[in-house]
Amino acid sequence: MRATTIQANGIVPALTSIRFLAALTVVLSHYRELELLNTPESFFNFVDGGRSAVSLFFVLSGFILTYTYRDELATQSPHNFYVARVARIYPNILFALAIASITTAYLVISHNEVLMLKWFALKSAVNLSLVVSFVAQVLLITAWFPFAAINQPWNGPASSVSCEAFFYALFPLILARFVKMRAKTLVITLIGVWIAQGLMIEFFMVALPISRSHFLAGTLPICRIAEFMLGIGAALAFQGLRARGVSMHKRGMALVAGSVVALIILALWQPTTPVFYPQSPFFATLILGLALLERPVFGVLNQRWLVRFGEASYALFLIHVPIAYLAWLAGFRANNGWIPLVFTLLFSVVVFTYFEEPMRRRIRSRFRSKALAPASVAAGTGAVDPSVSVGPGMTPG
């Protein structure tokens, strides 16, 4: 397969490829939970059921947004930024919800109480819970409800998108504050925010039962925004290092190597629960290192097919659970679950190419402020809207 060294909007293709690898990790974890794959338990534990991949998504999201919109937001209204974010995430939310509605309708009509409980955590007040869950998903606020009966019906992965929606809302304010800080002050601030996240997680673990504490630690937006901020800090560090005008390739290689080793050790060691908490700073250094690379080291992450799947990763993690439900109802199990898996991977590319991208361009063209477009293009940021990473929501493990 051919490799590409072309940097999309100045960012190496490897950052797009790792999105697919992270999304695939979540897909494999969920397919195991839904009895569609016999994924080894050792792999499931190593990736913490896919939760670590979600952390990578949040960090990468902060990095890409900062790189793309720093100049524009410094001189322009955030109007176009918000339009671009809605155009980026909302069409697929509705598309995946439409697929999920097939399963939900079937379970309601057939009165399948077993699957209602197993998949949606619904035992009583089913209709009310489904209505509230539907409204919450449409409004992108499911992550604020620490109740599986609201968070999981329809399409559980949407909960992570509601975290991202919260991050997007605050991003212009956070970025404006961060860019004014000196490097040392910013580092201290990020360390403080990360420690605060750990204290919040520890409070949940001590004060609440496991079923509730794990849910809050993994889905509550205010408990995950530290990861997004680490991504912003990594992007500012990247821009500062690149501005020096000297080669940073060796430094990038060192950061990547050190980060990978640290992430593997933490995944095997599992010093804390959830393990994504100590891993998140190393996700930031991994992303920074990959961005600093000036040429492929091994070339694996620069394969064109891998980059393409990375572009479609958002569609992948939003549609994989609804399709998995349908596959299970159709009779697929662990012995042949690879068939719906392959279908979902290929279908995600179709969705990205023929639905997600056309809808994104149409929405931006319709609602983008024309008065701001020339200045944005001159700044080198207005004409490009990279596929920002957001993580798939996790079903209760």
Secondary structure as the mmCIF struct_conf table of DSSP 4:
data_model
#
loop_
_struct_conf.conf_type_id
_struct_conf.id
_struct_conf.beg_label_comp_id
_struct_conf.beg_label_asym_id
_struct_conf.beg_label_seq_id
_struct_conf.end_label_comp_id
_struct_conf.end_label_asym_id
_struct_conf.end_label_seq_id
STRN STRN1 ALA A 3 ALA A 3
STRN STRN2 ALA A 8 ALA A 8
TURN_TY1_P TURN_TY1_P1 ASN A 9 GLY A 10
STRN STRN3 ILE A 11 ILE A 11
TURN_TY1_P TURN_TY1_P2 PRO A 13 PRO A 13
HELX_RH_AL_P HELX_RH_AL_P1 ALA A 14 GLU A 33
TURN_TY1_P TURN_TY1_P3 LEU A 34 GLU A 35
BEND BEND1 LEU A 36 LEU A 36
HELX_RH_AL_P HELX_RH_AL_P2 GLU A 41 PHE A 46
TURN_TY1_P TURN_TY1_P4 VAL A 47 VAL A 47
HELX_RH_3T_P HELX_RH_3T_P1 ASP A 48 GLY A 50
HELX_RH_AL_P HELX_RH_AL_P3 ARG A 51 THR A 75
BEND BEND2 GLN A 76 GLN A 76
TURN_TY1_P TURN_TY1_P5 PRO A 78 PRO A 78
HELX_RH_AL_P HELX_RH_AL_P4 HIS A 79 SER A 110
TURN_TY1_P TURN_TY1_P6 HIS A 111 HIS A 111
HELX_RH_AL_P HELX_RH_AL_P5 GLU A 113 PHE A 120
BEND BEND3 SER A 124 ALA A 125
HELX_RH_AL_P HELX_RH_AL_P6 VAL A 126 VAL A 138
TURN_TY1_P TURN_TY1_P7 LEU A 139 LEU A 140
HELX_RH_3T_P HELX_RH_3T_P2 THR A 142 TRP A 144
HELX_RH_AL_P HELX_RH_AL_P7 ALA A 148 ASN A 151
BEND BEND4 GLN A 152 GLN A 152
TURN_TY1_P TURN_TY1_P8 PRO A 153 PRO A 157
HELX_RH_AL_P HELX_RH_AL_P8 ALA A 158 PHE A 178
TURN_TY1_P TURN_TY1_P9 VAL A 179 LYS A 180
BEND BEND5 MET A 181 MET A 181
HELX_RH_AL_P HELX_RH_AL_P9 ALA A 183 ALA A 207
BEND BEND6 LEU A 208 LEU A 208
HELX_RH_AL_P HELX_RH_AL_P10 ILE A 210 THR A 219
HELX_RH_3T_P HELX_RH_3T_P3 PRO A 221 CYS A 223
TURN_TY1_P TURN_TY1_P10 ARG A 224 ARG A 224
HELX_RH_AL_P HELX_RH_AL_P11 ILE A 225 ARG A 242
TURN_TY1_P TURN_TY1_P11 ALA A 243 ARG A 244
BEND BEND7 VAL A 246 VAL A 246
HELX_RH_AL_P HELX_RH_AL_P12 HIS A 249 TRP A 269
BEND BEND8 THR A 272 PRO A 274
TURN_TY1_P TURN_TY1_P12 VAL A 275 VAL A 275
HELX_RH_AL_P HELX_RH_AL_P13 PHE A 276 LEU A 292
BEND BEND9 GLU A 294 ARG A 295
BEND BEND10 VAL A 297 GLY A 299
HELX_RH_3T_P HELX_RH_3T_P4 VAL A 300 ASN A 302
STRN STRN4 GLN A 303 GLN A 303
HELX_RH_AL_P HELX_RH_AL_P14 ARG A 304 GLU A 311
TURN_TY1_P TURN_TY1_P13 ALA A 312 ALA A 312
HELX_RH_AL_P HELX_RH_AL_P15 SER A 313 LEU A 329
TURN_TY1_P TURN_TY1_P14 ALA A 330 GLY A 331
TURN_TY1_P TURN_TY1_P15 ALA A 334 GLY A 337
HELX_RH_AL_P HELX_RH_AL_P16 TRP A 338 VAL A 351
HELX_RH_PI_P HELX_RH_PI_P1 PHE A 352 GLU A 356
HELX_RH_AL_P HELX_RH_AL_P17 GLU A 357 PHE A 367
BEND BEND11 ARG A 368 ARG A 368
TURN_TY1_P TURN_TY1_P16 LYS A 370 LEU A 372
HELX_RH_AL_P HELX_RH_AL_P18 ALA A 373 ALA A 378
TURN_TY1_P TURN_TY1_P17 ALA A 379 GLY A 380
TURN_TY1_P TURN_TY1_P18 GLY A 382 ALA A 383
HELX_LH_PP_P HELX_LH_PP_P1 GLY A 391 GLY A 393
#
